[in-house]
Amino acid sequence: MRTLSIAGTLLGLTLVVAACSGGGATTAPATAAPVSQAPASEAPASEAPSSSEAPAAAAPSVNLATTSLGSVVVDGTSGKTLYIFTADSGGASACYDKCEAAWPPLLTDGSAPTLGTGLDAEDFATIDRTDGTKQVTFYGMPLYFFAADAAAGDVKGQGLNDKWFVVDAEGKQIK
């Protein structure tokens, strides 16, 4: 029974990941299992989130934290790693629906984020999403969480499908 559960979860995550990796694709097949704060390419079933809700919009906080990839941008409240999606262009998000469930955006109530040491306010802004929410950007790129990152410092979404990357304090992709 455990093998069947793991196989089903991995199949669902694979479908979500495939949907979020296409050039212009922003949705996954209806059979994809929803996940909460962003998916991993091969996350074990025990690490798959159970909720598809994005974090509530509020005044966000962004910090730098040391991970296995070096110093990267993270959510200042949870410590969870933030990612950029290279398919985003023109300062707009290309990640909605099932993609958004797998890669929840860093939302704001419109307030500028509170920043930790080493980050500059002029590097951050917000964009309006098509659903009416506001998303935080860093050097013009919308920021996202990754659902399979269960704990602060996890970087399981790094390099996924060569489209999702963590960034350093200067907004540069870490590859």
Secondary structure, DSSP 8 states (H G I E B T S, - for coil): -HHHHHHHHHHHHHHHHHHHHSSS-----TTS---SSB--SS--GGG--S-------SS-EEEEEEETTEEEEEETTT--B-EEETT-BTTB----THHHHHS-B-EESS---EE-TT--GGGEEEEE-TTS-EEEEETTEE-B--BT--STT--TTTTGGGTEEEB-TTS-B--
